Amino acid sequence: QGFILDSFYDETQKPPSNSVNKRVIRFNNGTRIEIDRESNLLLVDAVGDVTIKATGTVTIDAPETIITGNATVEG
């Protein structure tokens, strides 16, 4: 039975965030997913296209929705 040791951060390998309230996942292509528990923000900063697929209903429920850029609604 084996085990894996996690790596440690140092001067050359810095953590993606210094805040204890943020959990950041960075991918090799530059895409970043960030959750900030203090501000309740979920950020997805994707390099390339983003597709959301569902076999059921997708609901966006917010007091205000902001869309920048061109938008196409089909259906």
N, C-alpha and C positions, 0 to 999 in steps of 0.2 A: 504494500500500500504506500503510495507516494503522496506528496503534498507540494503546493506551489507557494513560494514566498512572493509577496507583492514587492514592487520596487519602491525606493525612497526618492523623494525630491531633494535636489541639491542646487548649486549655482548654475549648472548646465541644464538640468531637467527641472524647470520650475513648475509649480502647480498651476492649473488653468485659472484659478481664482484664489485670492487671499482671504475672501470672506467665508466665515463659517456658515453663513446663511445661503450660500450658493453652491449648487452642484453643477459642474460643467463637464460635458463630454465633448472632446475634440477628436475629429477623425482626420486621417492622413490627407484627405483631399481638401481640408479647410472647413468642412461643415462643422457647425457647433450647435449643441443643444444645451440650454441653460435653464435651470430652475432656481428662482430666487424666493426663498421661503419668507423673507422679510417683506418684500414688495408684492408677493403673490404673482410674479411674472413668469410665464413660460415662454422662452424664446427659442425658435428654431431658425438658425441662420444657415441656409442650405446653399451649397455651390451646385447650381444646376436646377432642374425642374423638381417640383414636389407634386406628388399624386396622392390623393386620399381616396381609397376605394372601400366600399362597404356593401354588404349584401342586404343591409337594412337601411333605415333612415339616417341621414346625417343632419344634425340640427346645429345651427349657430345661434346661441341664445345670449345676447349681450344688450346692454342699454344703448350702445352706440357701436356701429361697425364702420371702419374706415378702410377703403380700398384705394391704393395708389396704382397708377398705371392703367392700361386698358383692361376692360372686363368683358367677358363674353358669357351670356347665359343661354344655354341650350336646353330644349325639352319642352 
